[in-house]
């Protein structure tokens, strides 16, 4: 295994558009510090694949898991690489089919709000062609689909300055009434992706579309690893579905997923919360773990339920991670804190206590100040910004 440490440059947003992603310099630091001798590195919340990319450039076998199909697509292209000539040939065929075919309609009642009619028509023709050509079945095809997915935001009415999709007054002034050509944007992005990820990868790498609360579905893959580096989702800080909704609604029907199957599966989401969690068998244990739950249940019941559900799901995820780790394996966790119902929840401490209860022993920790990261334009009353994340390194006892 080649344990050299090439410096990986940060990626521009236009080809790495993914909110709440781990930034490249931190991923590089963590792999170099904790996993440069790894046999198999797992990121079970891989997002856009920063950890996987840092590991694969060092010749480490990497595996990623994520519930977001767009994140999985980003990660797969980074890990797999692709044949540039094959991708260009497929893209030419895609355009030929799109110019002489029907539409594959986007099944979303809000699509006219985000896209002009002319832009939608072009997207729907490209969707039909991508489906006809089964692009998701090949590495070159997935590279085209990634370029296509990355073209969604630049071709929308959304504010281009924000990692989260919304239409601001600035965006209305600058983008109102403008039509965009997704084919040209996709072609330009595919060229950039080819320069970054074109060619065959020598490192073994796999990315699964799944979530850790469905561990039984992953057991069949015999996933065992020597190292885990990951940044788990926060609670009530991000609507992880909303952040990628434009890309997901365009890619549904082209990639093998359905919105209705994933929309409630994001850990930390406000969607699909279950109030019965206030009285289930684990409620007392969760209140002991996070005493602020008792306060939230008195005046912010909805927020309390979200936190209960997060604690249940993240505990199941951490238990699954332990099952995947080899004896004496290393787990590195990156997490900050959250503001919920006016209470500051020190999430990283909560997760560290969970891990210690599961038999992990912490051997190192340090803080990483959040700087130079793309954030949404300032909004009044926004006080929940995370200022620092804590890196905690554990071994299985």
KETIKOL-110306 format. One line per field, with one value per residue: residue in one letter; residue number from 1; x, y, z of N, C-alpha, C in turn. Coordinates in pm, whole numbers. Layout:
BEGIN
rest: A,...
nr: NUM,...
nc1: X,...
nc2: Y,...
nc3: Z,...
cac1: X,...
cac2: Y,...
cac3: Z,...
cc1: X,...
cc2: Y,...
cc3: Z,...
This chain:
BEGIN
rest: X,X,X,X,X,X,X,X,X,X,X,X,X,X,X,X,X,X,X,X,X,X,X,X,X,X,X,X,X,X,X,X,X,X,X,X,X,X,X,X,X,X,X,X,X,X,X,X,X,X,X,X,X,X,X,X,X,X,X,X,X,X,X,X,X,X,X,X,X,X,X,X,X,X,X,X,X,X,X,X,X,X,X,X,X,X,X,X,X,X,X,X,X,X,X,X,X,X,X,X,X,X,X,X,X,X,X,X,X,X,X,X,X,X,X,X,X,X,X,X,X,X,X,X,X,X,X,X,X,X,X,X,X,X,X,X,X,X,X,X,X,X,X,X,X,X,X,X,X,X,X,X,X,X,X,X,X,X,X,X,X,X,X,X,X,X,X,X,X,X,X,X,X,X,X,X,X,X,X,X,X,X,X,X,X,X,X,X,X,X,X,X,X,X,X,X,X,X,X,X,X,X,X,X,X,X,X,X,X,X,X,X,X,X,X,X,X,X,X,X,X,X,X,X,X,X,X,X,X,X,X,X,X,X,X,X,X,X,X,X,X,X,X,X,X,X,X,X,X,X,X,X,X,X,X,X,X,X,X,X,X,X,X,X,X,X,X,X,X,X,X,X,X,X,X,X,X,X,X,X,X,X,X,X,X,X,X,X,X,X,X,X,X,X,X,X,X,X,X,X,X,X,X,X,X,X,X,X,X,X,X,X,X,X,X,X,X,X,X,X,X,X,X,X,X,X,X,X,X,X,X,X,X,X,X,X,X,X,X,X,X,X,X,X,X,X,X,X,X,X,X,X,X,X,X,X,X,X,X,X,X,X,X,X,X,X,X,X,X,X,X,X,X,X,X,X,X,X,X,X,X,X,X,X,X,X,X,X,X,X,X,X,X,X,X,X,X
nr: 1,2,3,4,5,6,7,8,9,10,11,12,13,14,15,16,17,18,19,20,21,22,23,24,25,26,27,28,29,30,31,32,33,34,35,36,37,38,39,40,41,42,43,44,45,46,47,48,49,50,51,52,53,54,55,56,57,58,59,60,61,62,63,64,65,66,67,68,69,70,71,72,73,74,75,76,77,78,79,80,81,82,83,84,85,86,87,88,89,90,91,92,93,94,95,96,97,98,99,100,101,102,103,104,105,106,107,108,109,110,111,112,113,114,115,116,117,118,119,120,121,122,123,124,125,126,127,128,129,130,131,132,133,134,135,136,137,138,139,140,141,142,143,144,145,146,147,148,149,150,151,152,153,154,155,156,157,158,159,160,161,162,163,164,165,166,167,168,169,170,171,172,173,174,175,176,177,178,179,180,181,182,183,184,185,186,187,188,189,190,191,192,193,194,195,196,197,198,199,200,201,202,203,204,205,206,207,208,209,210,211,212,213,214,215,216,217,218,219,220,221,222,223,224,225,226,227,228,229,230,231,232,233,234,235,236,237,238,239,240,241,242,243,244,245,246,247,248,249,250,251,252,253,254,255,256,257,258,259,260,261,262,263,264,265,266,267,268,269,270,271,272,273,274,275,276,277,278,279,280,281,282,283,284,285,286,287,288,289,290,291,292,293,294,295,296,297,298,299,300,301,302,303,304,305,306,307,308,309,310,311,312,313,314,315,316,317,318,319,320,321,322,323,324,325,326,327,328,329,330,331,332,333,334,335,336,337,338,339,340,341,342,343,344,345,346,347,348,349,350,351,352,353,354,355,356,357,358,359,360,361,362,363,364,365,366,367,368,369,370,371,372,373,374,375,376,377,378,379,380,381,382,383,384,385,386,387,388,389,390,391,392,393,394,395,396,397
nc1: 84,53,159,211,165,-6,-91,-416,-605,-852,-1188,-1371,-1692,-1875,-1826,-1845,-2079,-2235,-2410,-2308,-2079,-1776,-1483,-1203,-942,-961,-1042,-814,-622,-719,-711,-437,-337,-464,-519,-334,-207,-408,-593,-847,-1072,-1359,-1631,-1921,-2114,-2086,-2142,-2032,-1796,-1539,-1363,-1330,-1205,-966,-856,-837,-651,-422,-384,-543,-787,-1125,-1455,-1779,-2090,-2415,-2732,-2824,-2886,-2763,-2529,-2407,-2364,-2179,-1966,-1911,-1813,-1579,-1434,-1432,-1340,-1327,-1354,-1250,-1273,-1476,-1683,-1717,-1802,-2042,-2177,-2216,-2392,-2603,-2693,-2775,-2989,-3153,-3224,-3399,-3633,-3887,-4020,-3910,-4098,-4056,-4153,-4283,-4447,-4354,-4179,-4205,-4165,-3895,-3764,-3751,-3996,-3874,-3621,-3695,-3807,-3579,-3431,-3603,-3600,-3331,-3334,-3499,-3337,-3112,-3224,-3306,-3058,-2953,-2759,-2674,-2563,-2294,-1949,-1860,-2107,-2215,-2050,-2135,-2397,-2343,-2230,-2459,-2634,-2496,-2534,-2784,-2839,-2700,-2863,-3104,-3348,-3246,-3060,-2728,-2520,-2552,-2523,-2755,-3073,-3258,-3471,-3370,-3410,-3199,-3142,-3378,-3360,-3131,-3168,-3425,-3661,-3469,-3353,-3196,-2943,-2920,-2772,-2537,-2420,-2384,-2202,-1974,-1919,-1870,-1629,-1460,-1482,-1364,-1097,-1032,-1108,-1087,-976,-848,-896,-664,-701,-909,-1251,-1578,-1913,-2209,-2560,-2744,-2855,-2736,-2913,-3035,-2897,-2911,-2943,-2693,-2526,-2498,-2304,-2072,-1918,-1634,-1393,-1081,-1055,-1257,-1363,-1557,-1820,-2097,-2453,-2600,-2841,-3145,-3021,-2968,-3178,-3153,-3259,-3391,-3174,-3062,-3267,-3334,-3152,-3216,-3487,-3461,-3294,-3434,-3580,-3389,-3156,-3149,-3367,-3637,-3806,-3999,-3916,-3686,-3712,-3779,-3572,-3340,-3112,-3160,-3345,-3641,-3855,-4122,-4133,-4181,-4406,-4453,-4215,-4168,-4260,-4154,-3955,-3693,-3694,-3650,-3379,-3267,-3334,-3176,-2928,-2934,-3015,-3150,-3365,-3591,-3662,-3722,-3942,-4141,-4194,-4131,-4231,-4233,-3968,-3842,-3926,-3801,-3535,-3534,-3582,-3355,-3152,-3220,-3185,-2917,-2781,-2838,-2700,-2431,-2396,-2410,-2180,-1984,-2014,-1908,-1642,-1311,-1149,-981,-1001,-1009,-1197,-1291,-1451,-1628,-1778,-2003,-2198,-2547,-2825,-3126,-3458,-3391,-3200,-2865,-2733,-2480,-2368,-2150,-2041,-2249,-2257,-2004,-2032,-2221,-2067,-1871,-2035,-2089,-1857,-1627,-1307,-1177,-890,-776,-826,-930,-1001,-1155,-1169,-1428,-1386,-1351,-1559,-1832,-2127,-2474,-2613,-2629,-2890,-3151,-3176,-3053,-2895,-2779,-2539,-2270,-1965,-1735,-1596,-1552,-1300,-1286,-1113,-1131,-1083,-1188,-1264
nc2: -119,221,474,741,1098,1284,1623,1728,1949,2191,2175,2361,2513,2479,2225,2069,2083,2069,2095,2138,1981,1797,1983,1990,2026,1948,1679,1576,1620,1453,1193,1168,1195,993,763,680,438,264,-32,-54,196,345,563,625,821,957,1174,1417,1288,1365,1251,996,1059,1171,944,758,875,818,554,386,142,227,282,408,522,648,812,995,1018,1194,1272,1020,978,1187,1098,844,896,1034,834,613,703,746,662,896,930,748,867,1111,1018,895,1119,1266,1092,1109,1374,1354,1172,1320,1532,1420,1306,1217,1375,1315,1362,1579,1491,1692,1932,2186,2264,2464,2694,2705,2680,2806,2768,2700,2610,2393,2225,2153,2021,1802,1666,1584,1422,1213,1105,1027,829,644,563,439,554,542,296,268,370,588,685,758,970,1158,1191,1306,1551,1651,1665,1856,2070,2161,2357,2596,2640,2714,2927,2985,3147,3186,3220,3087,2781,2653,2600,2877,3145,3457,3818,3932,3724,3724,3971,3937,3698,3657,3555,3459,3216,2897,2674,2352,2149,2264,2360,2121,1993,2160,2120,1846,1839,1960,1774,1558,1635,1624,1367,1183,880,559,425,306,226,31,92,159,275,292,328,385,363,378,290,83,-158,-434,-471,-414,-599,-823,-750,-792,-595,-492,-300,-128,132,415,724,1004,1250,1284,1346,1655,1753,1898,2113,2118,2080,1808,1687,1901,2063,1942,1923,2026,1904,1636,1604,1643,1431,1205,913,893,819,521,561,668,962,951,733,807,1051,1071,948,1068,1121,1334,1500,1712,1593,1357,1290,1108,1113,926,856,998,844,590,288,375,642,741,683,847,1100,1109,1109,1351,1602,1844,1773,1738,2001,2095,1936,2051,2310,2314,2102,1985,2026,1875,1616,1584,1583,1356,1159,1189,1113,847,742,806,666,403,407,446,212,30,104,21,-256,-293,-234,-359,-554,-349,-139,195,486,798,1091,1376,1659,1923,2157,2230,2459,2436,2498,2723,2622,2532,2254,2042,1867,1707,1621,1463,1257,1151,1047,851,678,599,458,247,109,225,386,700,849,1075,1424,1731,2076,2225,2519,2673,2805,2998,2881,2814,2984,3053,3366,3637,3625,3783,3736,3491,3272,3033,2946,2726,2745,2602,2279,1963,1726,1391,1106,754,422,80,-86
nc3: 0,-81,115,81,97,-79,-151,-154,-333,-235,-352,-597,-539,-750,-854,-638,-491,-203,83,428,418,494,505,282,388,654,634,507,711,916,807,759,1021,1174,1020,827,809,759,671,572,527,649,589,727,704,449,279,57,11,107,299,189,-50,46,165,-50,-222,-93,-133,18,85,55,188,157,296,255,290,112,-221,-403,-274,-264,-537,-594,-431,-540,-799,-735,-604,-779,-1032,-1394,-1743,-1964,-2243,-2301,-2152,-2285,-2534,-2460,-2369,-2605,-2733,-2552,-2596,-2862,-2838,-2663,-2827,-2995,-2881,-2637,-2336,-1998,-1742,-1461,-1149,-959,-779,-732,-923,-1121,-982,-933,-1178,-1513,-1779,-2029,-1946,-1786,-1982,-2127,-1926,-1882,-2123,-2130,-1906,-1993,-2196,-2044,-1886,-2082,-2177,-1958,-1781,-1516,-1475,-1543,-1492,-1647,-1727,-1479,-1415,-1604,-1512,-1264,-1345,-1468,-1247,-1095,-1257,-1202,-998,-1098,-1316,-1219,-1049,-807,-540,-606,-431,-198,-8,42,-109,-200,-301,-320,-279,-416,-598,-745,-869,-1027,-1174,-1259,-1498,-1673,-1903,-1905,-2028,-1969,-2095,-2203,-1968,-1829,-2000,-1971,-1699,-1696,-1832,-1644,-1435,-1560,-1575,-1307,-1205,-1406,-1563,-1455,-1128,-892,-634,-423,-390,-259,-261,-84,-120,138,484,823,1011,895,930,893,622,532,642,485,309,436,575,716,888,949,1029,1102,992,1034,1001,1167,1110,1220,1472,1396,1278,1013,732,578,354,223,156,-66,-244,-501,-679,-623,-700,-973,-1042,-964,-1089,-1278,-1148,-941,-723,-506,-414,-209,-66,66,197,468,595,671,923,1200,1089,1061,959,947,1220,1530,1778,1973,2078,2308,2513,2491,2548,2560,2635,2897,2936,2739,2837,3062,2943,2805,2981,2920,2769,2931,2996,2734,2670,2820,2715,2445,2273,2017,1932,2125,2057,1810,1895,2062,1865,1706,1890,1934,1672,1612,1805,1729,1488,1571,1713,1503,1364,1544,1520,1269,1294,1325,1587,1825,1653,1507,1564,1447,1522,1414,1532,1633,1816,1897,1871,2021,2062,2212,2382,2429,2294,2357,2134,2054,2295,2390,2198,2239,2497,2444,2284,2468,2643,2478,2480,2375,2393,2444,2300,2202,2131,1976,1892,1604,1452,1273,964,664,521,305,364,414,289,523,763,946,1297,1307,1506,1547,1441,1396,1556,1606,1559,1717,1722,1797,1894,1907,2040,2012,2306
cac1: 0,129,116,253,60,-21,-179,-535,-656,-994,-1265,-1465,-1831,-1951,-1812,-1853,-2189,-2298,-2411,-2265,-1976,-1647,-1393,-1095,-821,-984,-1037,-672,-557,-765,-658,-292,-309,-519,-552,-244,-171,-533,-620,-980,-1127,-1503,-1704,-2061,-2194,-1979,-2174,-1972,-1681,-1409,-1278,-1300,-1108,-837,-802,-805,-529,-310,-382,-618,-920,-1225,-1596,-1869,-2234,-2495,-2872,-2853,-2838,-2674,-2400,-2350,-2316,-2055,-1860,-1874,-1728,-1448,-1366,-1420,-1282,-1403,-1287,-1290,-1316,-1607,-1779,-1745,-1883,-2177,-2242,-2261,-2511,-2708,-2747,-2848,-3118,-3234,-3274,-3495,-3705,-3994,-3978,-3936,-4144,-4015,-4275,-4269,-4541,-4287,-4072,-4221,-4114,-3749,-3708,-3836,-4051,-3776,-3518,-3758,-3819,-3446,-3400,-3686,-3548,-3207,-3373,-3547,-3222,-3029,-3293,-3299,-2920,-2913,-2630,-2634,-2504,-2151,-1871,-1866,-2243,-2235,-1980,-2226,-2509,-2295,-2225,-2598,-2685,-2430,-2586,-2920,-2844,-2669,-2970,-3226,-3367,-3195,-2946,-2608,-2422,-2585,-2523,-2893,-3154,-3368,-3475,-3360,-3436,-3084,-3158,-3488,-3311,-3026,-3196,-3566,-3692,-3360,-3357,-3063,-2926,-2853,-2679,-2408,-2363,-2340,-2081,-1862,-1889,-1810,-1489,-1388,-1477,-1268,-963,-1011,-1131,-1074,-875,-882,-847,-592,-747,-1042,-1345,-1720,-2004,-2342,-2676,-2813,-2831,-2686,-3022,-3075,-2775,-2931,-2924,-2550,-2451,-2470,-2185,-1955,-1838,-1549,-1292,-985,-1067,-1374,-1356,-1687,-1889,-2238,-2545,-2643,-2985,-3222,-2937,-2979,-3278,-3062,-3329,-3415,-3050,-3032,-3395,-3337,-3080,-3283,-3607,-3419,-3229,-3529,-3620,-3267,-3087,-3246,-3425,-3762,-3809,-4083,-3845,-3571,-3734,-3786,-3465,-3223,-3099,-3155,-3445,-3768,-3961,-4164,-4101,-4275,-4428,-4455,-4082,-4169,-4303,-4108,-3866,-3564,-3711,-3587,-3235,-3229,-3342,-3058,-2815,-2949,-3112,-3229,-3489,-3702,-3702,-3782,-4072,-4238,-4232,-4096,-4252,-4192,-3822,-3804,-3947,-3693,-3412,-3551,-3565,-3213,-3073,-3248,-3126,-2770,-2732,-2842,-2593,-2303,-2390,-2378,-2039,-1904,-2021,-1827,-1501,-1230,-1096,-881,-1018,-1008,-1311,-1270,-1580,-1622,-1912,-2009,-2313,-2669,-2918,-3258,-3555,-3323,-3102,-2745,-2708,-2340,-2391,-2030,-2028,-2352,-2213,-1889,-2084,-2281,-1960,-1811,-2130,-2081,-1729,-1516,-1221,-1120,-746,-727,-931,-890,-1104,-1127,-1251,-1490,-1347,-1341,-1659,-1945,-2248,-2582,-2612,-2675,-3033,-3174,-3220,-2985,-2799,-2741,-2422,-2170,-1837,-1624,-1625,-1458,-1254,-1264,-1063,-1161,-1057,-1279,-1200
cac2: 0,346,565,877,1192,1392,1730,1738,2084,2208,2177,2473,2477,2440,2083,1999,2152,1981,2166,2068,1882,1812,2052,1902,2034,1869,1538,1544,1616,1338,1070,1166,1183,876,648,661,296,188,-133,-29,317,360,683,582,937,1007,1301,1439,1201,1427,1152,890,1114,1182,810,690,932,757,412,313,94,311,252,512,494,768,798,1095,968,1289,1255,893,1001,1265,1014,735,946,1064,711,519,753,707,674,1024,911,683,964,1207,949,879,1250,1296,1011,1167,1492,1307,1114,1428,1617,1346,1218,1271,1423,1240,1471,1590,1476,1783,2042,2316,2282,2591,2801,2704,2677,2862,2662,2656,2533,2266,2141,2098,1922,1683,1592,1520,1314,1101,1044,961,706,551,514,374,611,510,162,267,477,704,736,827,1099,1248,1222,1401,1682,1689,1706,1981,2177,2198,2485,2709,2659,2742,3064,2993,3232,3107,3244,3008,2636,2606,2658,2967,3254,3583,3938,3943,3627,3770,4084,3894,3576,3651,3549,3406,3075,2836,2553,2250,2068,2334,2363,1984,1968,2231,2055,1716,1864,1981,1645,1472,1676,1587,1227,1097,777,447,430,186,193,-28,181,131,365,233,413,319,433,287,232,-38,-236,-571,-469,-401,-714,-916,-704,-827,-474,-476,-200,-101,272,494,869,1051,1361,1245,1459,1730,1749,2021,2222,2113,1994,1746,1667,2031,2118,1880,1888,2056,1796,1507,1597,1628,1300,1096,853,874,730,425,592,743,1063,908,630,861,1184,1064,862,1149,1139,1474,1576,1745,1526,1223,1263,1017,1161,814,845,1059,745,455,228,444,784,772,680,965,1218,1105,1145,1494,1658,1952,1719,1762,2140,2107,1871,2140,2426,2299,1957,1943,2019,1761,1492,1577,1544,1214,1075,1195,1033,706,702,815,554,284,421,423,68,-36,131,-68,-390,-297,-212,-471,-537,-242,-44,338,567,942,1156,1522,1710,2047,2162,2277,2541,2375,2553,2817,2552,2488,2111,2014,1739,1623,1555,1360,1144,1090,964,731,588,541,358,133,40,294,464,814,865,1204,1518,1870,2159,2281,2637,2677,2926,2984,2787,2881,2986,3129,3509,3666,3647,3838,3641,3360,3265,2894,2911,2648,2816,2510,2136,1890,1596,1295,979,644,283,-16,-154
cac3: 0,-89,221,56,137,-175,-109,-237,-330,-215,-476,-607,-511,-869,-878,-509,-423,-104,212,550,387,561,415,240,472,775,594,486,841,994,747,783,1164,1240,937,713,804,754,568,515,588,629,629,721,666,362,215,-75,-8,136,367,93,-145,115,183,-176,-279,-21,-162,119,45,121,171,204,306,276,251,10,-351,-469,-207,-310,-674,-581,-373,-630,-907,-678,-566,-891,-1155,-1513,-1872,-2020,-2381,-2294,-2102,-2392,-2634,-2404,-2363,-2741,-2756,-2469,-2663,-2981,-2794,-2606,-2935,-3078,-2790,-2554,-2206,-1875,-1658,-1322,-1068,-846,-801,-712,-1022,-1194,-897,-934,-1313,-1618,-1864,-2130,-1876,-1749,-2101,-2157,-1824,-1896,-2239,-2088,-1814,-2074,-2263,-1943,-1847,-2195,-2191,-1833,-1746,-1379,-1468,-1576,-1431,-1735,-1720,-1350,-1425,-1676,-1422,-1164,-1411,-1487,-1117,-1057,-1344,-1162,-927,-1186,-1414,-1145,-1003,-670,-511,-631,-326,-79,-25,57,-217,-175,-398,-247,-360,-505,-706,-831,-950,-1120,-1249,-1296,-1640,-1754,-1938,-1901,-2110,-1887,-2174,-2209,-1833,-1802,-2079,-1908,-1572,-1727,-1866,-1518,-1364,-1632,-1535,-1168,-1170,-1522,-1552,-1369,-992,-850,-500,-414,-322,-281,-192,-76,-90,248,610,924,1089,821,936,843,477,504,695,376,238,520,590,833,857,1055,1070,1065,1010,986,1065,1163,1095,1338,1498,1382,1228,867,670,483,227,159,102,-196,-307,-645,-747,-605,-783,-1113,-1062,-940,-1216,-1356,-1054,-885,-593,-508,-309,-97,11,140,254,614,644,707,1068,1239,1016,1126,883,988,1361,1594,1915,2068,2136,2440,2613,2461,2648,2568,2665,3026,2915,2661,2926,3148,2859,2771,3076,2862,2711,3024,2973,2602,2670,2885,2635,2303,2257,1883,1931,2210,1981,1711,1966,2100,1746,1669,1984,1904,1544,1612,1888,1642,1389,1637,1741,1376,1335,1629,1462,1148,1327,1371,1723,1836,1545,1541,1521,1462,1508,1405,1562,1711,1905,1833,1947,2003,2156,2300,2464,2359,2313,2322,2067,2050,2425,2396,2117,2306,2608,2381,2242,2587,2691,2387,2498,2310,2481,2374,2322,2152,2093,1952,1831,1472,1431,1140,892,518,472,241,444,351,317,659,783,1079,1398,1296,1616,1568,1363,1467,1548,1620,1567,1801,1672,1906,1842,1999,2006,2074,2419
cc1: 87,76,173,136,49,-118,-295,-593,-806,-1066,-1357,-1608,-1903,-1935,-1810,-1964,-2262,-2295,-2364,-2159,-1854,-1550,-1266,-975,-838,-980,-893,-599,-592,-712,-509,-260,-350,-528,-454,-195,-294,-532,-750,-1043,-1274,-1548,-1852,-2160,-2112,-2012,-2112,-1838,-1545,-1313,-1237,-1194,-969,-774,-758,-679,-404,-303,-455,-751,-1025,-1365,-1677,-2012,-2304,-2636,-2910,-2800,-2744,-2535,-2331,-2293,-2185,-1941,-1816,-1783,-1588,-1367,-1337,-1334,-1368,-1317,-1338,-1342,-1455,-1715,-1816,-1831,-2027,-2251,-2294,-2389,-2629,-2773,-2826,-2985,-3209,-3294,-3382,-3577,-3815,-3933,-3995,-3969,-4086,-4140,-4263,-4355,-4477,-4185,-4083,-4174,-3963,-3688,-3805,-3888,-3950,-3666,-3572,-3767,-3686,-3405,-3476,-3648,-3418,-3234,-3418,-3429,-3134,-3092,-3286,-3161,-2869,-2776,-2582,-2561,-2354,-2080,-1876,-2004,-2269,-2162,-2068,-2343,-2466,-2286,-2366,-2659,-2625,-2478,-2720,-2923,-2807,-2779,-3105,-3237,-3306,-3078,-2819,-2502,-2438,-2573,-2662,-2980,-3264,-3359,-3481,-3400,-3323,-3100,-3271,-3441,-3217,-3070,-3340,-3583,-3583,-3377,-3213,-3061,-2850,-2751,-2541,-2340,-2310,-2211,-1960,-1821,-1825,-1662,-1406,-1376,-1376,-1125,-930,-1011,-1119,-958,-917,-823,-780,-638,-886,-1134,-1488,-1801,-2144,-2447,-2759,-2802,-2801,-2794,-3079,-2957,-2793,-2912,-2776,-2470,-2412,-2345,-2057,-1861,-1762,-1436,-1200,-1001,-1200,-1343,-1485,-1733,-2038,-2328,-2572,-2793,-3043,-3138,-2946,-3104,-3205,-3129,-3345,-3288,-3016,-3157,-3397,-3270,-3157,-3409,-3573,-3366,-3321,-3581,-3503,-3168,-3190,-3286,-3556,-3760,-3885,-4014,-3733,-3602,-3736,-3669,-3338,-3219,-3085,-3261,-3565,-3883,-3993,-4134,-4216,-4291,-4434,-4319,-4074,-4199,-4249,-4006,-3735,-3572,-3638,-3434,-3188,-3235,-3222,-2933,-2815,-3054,-3199,-3356,-3609,-3754,-3775,-3922,-4180,-4286,-4206,-4109,-4205,-4040,-3773,-3819,-3837,-3564,-3419,-3523,-3419,-3130,-3096,-3175,-2974,-2710,-2732,-2729,-2456,-2285,-2354,-2232,-1950,-1901,-1932,-1677,-1433,-1188,-980,-888,-1029,-1131,-1281,-1401,-1561,-1762,-1901,-2125,-2431,-2747,-3059,-3352,-3493,-3220,-2984,-2720,-2566,-2336,-2268,-2009,-2128,-2308,-2093,-1933,-2148,-2173,-1892,-1903,-2127,-1947,-1612,-1436,-1157,-972,-692,-846,-870,-1004,-1059,-1222,-1303,-1457,-1342,-1440,-1776,-2067,-2352,-2565,-2679,-2826,-3054,-3222,-3151,-2874,-2742,-2615,-2319,-2034,-1718,-1675,-1514,-1427,-1224,-1225,-1077,-1100,-1158,-1205,-1218
cc2: 124,444,705,971,1307,1497,1742,1879,2085,2223,2297,2425,2425,2291,2003,2060,2055,2050,2076,1962,1904,1878,1970,1907,1952,1720,1493,1528,1489,1206,1058,1138,1048,750,623,517,207,84,-103,86,331,498,651,696,1016,1137,1313,1368,1261,1328,1041,937,1124,1045,745,746,877,606,326,266,172,261,367,463,627,744,894,1048,1063,1285,1128,908,1080,1176,905,782,977,938,623,570,709,730,799,1009,848,782,1065,1146,932,1013,1291,1219,1064,1285,1451,1253,1225,1517,1550,1251,1292,1327,1313,1346,1463,1590,1561,1905,2180,2347,2414,2711,2816,2717,2742,2748,2610,2571,2396,2172,2076,1993,1791,1601,1518,1405,1190,1028,969,830,601,487,443,423,569,376,157,384,604,769,811,961,1201,1288,1319,1541,1738,1738,1838,2099,2231,2335,2603,2739,2688,2891,3087,3090,3147,3124,3150,2859,2576,2672,2750,3080,3385,3699,3958,3849,3669,3881,4036,3782,3566,3652,3494,3257,3022,2709,2448,2167,2134,2338,2225,1953,2034,2164,1918,1732,1884,1852,1552,1506,1632,1436,1131,999,670,468,298,139,133,65,149,232,306,341,342,409,332,231,109,-134,-376,-579,-465,-520,-811,-876,-736,-708,-477,-382,-181,39,330,641,926,1174,1332,1366,1527,1714,1888,2140,2231,2033,1928,1714,1799,2084,2064,1858,1918,1943,1665,1497,1585,1488,1182,1044,831,788,639,456,664,840,1012,804,687,983,1183,985,937,1166,1288,1560,1610,1670,1389,1189,1188,1057,1048,795,907,957,606,409,304,589,823,777,803,1092,1223,1148,1294,1554,1770,1902,1746,1904,2154,2046,1958,2251,2417,2150,1909,1929,1900,1629,1475,1530,1399,1123,1073,1105,884,661,704,705,424,289,392,276,-10,-15,39,-209,-403,-284,-340,-449,-437,-141,100,406,713,1012,1307,1576,1839,2044,2222,2366,2489,2432,2649,2754,2510,2342,2083,1873,1649,1553,1442,1236,1074,1002,837,630,523,434,231,60,102,373,577,828,997,1292,1655,1944,2212,2398,2639,2811,2894,2883,2864,2871,3070,3278,3536,3687,3696,3728,3508,3353,3124,2851,2838,2714,2720,2367,2069,1757,1508,1162,871,514,196,-87,-305
cc3: 0,14,204,80,40,-124,-206,-223,-302,-348,-480,-591,-633,-901,-748,-426,-330,31,326,523,475,463,395,334,599,743,574,619,917,938,774,930,1221,1152,823,702,790,644,496,594,549,672,616,700,565,291,78,-90,22,203,271,-6,-81,135,54,-241,-210,-42,-62,58,125,90,229,208,324,227,139,-125,-423,-405,-251,-451,-673,-536,-470,-742,-855,-651,-686,-1006,-1275,-1637,-1942,-2162,-2386,-2248,-2211,-2502,-2587,-2399,-2501,-2774,-2675,-2539,-2788,-2943,-2742,-2714,-3017,-2991,-2718,-2426,-2101,-1771,-1517,-1237,-942,-871,-783,-823,-1097,-1113,-912,-1074,-1410,-1706,-1967,-2066,-1837,-1868,-2135,-2054,-1848,-2019,-2202,-1991,-1892,-2139,-2163,-1898,-1957,-2208,-2066,-1785,-1607,-1368,-1498,-1509,-1516,-1731,-1590,-1348,-1497,-1586,-1312,-1224,-1432,-1356,-1071,-1141,-1296,-1096,-1017,-1287,-1348,-1113,-865,-659,-521,-521,-209,-106,-12,-50,-164,-277,-322,-338,-460,-625,-801,-924,-1059,-1215,-1298,-1448,-1729,-1779,-1944,-1982,-2030,-1965,-2179,-2073,-1796,-1876,-2016,-1778,-1594,-1763,-1740,-1439,-1428,-1591,-1393,-1145,-1289,-1507,-1454,-1230,-956,-713,-506,-336,-359,-203,-200,-51,15,371,718,1016,1020,814,879,693,441,552,584,299,315,535,723,795,975,1111,1021,1092,953,1063,1058,1149,1228,1356,1480,1336,1077,831,554,350,153,93,-37,-281,-457,-723,-740,-690,-932,-1139,-1033,-1073,-1310,-1277,-989,-741,-614,-390,-188,-11,98,223,407,674,683,858,1099,1172,1103,1061,944,1132,1428,1741,2017,2134,2276,2549,2585,2565,2665,2613,2794,3011,2838,2745,3020,3070,2828,2865,3019,2794,2800,3008,2840,2599,2733,2791,2487,2266,2120,1874,2014,2135,1877,1776,2011,1980,1701,1759,1961,1779,1547,1699,1807,1540,1452,1675,1616,1339,1418,1572,1339,1177,1372,1517,1724,1723,1596,1482,1549,1427,1508,1429,1642,1807,1830,1928,1917,2107,2255,2390,2378,2394,2266,2262,2071,2184,2440,2319,2179,2422,2554,2345,2362,2647,2606,2396,2424,2415,2400,2405,2270,2120,2066,1884,1697,1450,1288,1075,743,463,413,330,373,379,453,662,926,1173,1393,1400,1634,1494,1449,1447,1550,1619,1648,1735,1792,1847,1948,1948,2076,2186,2409
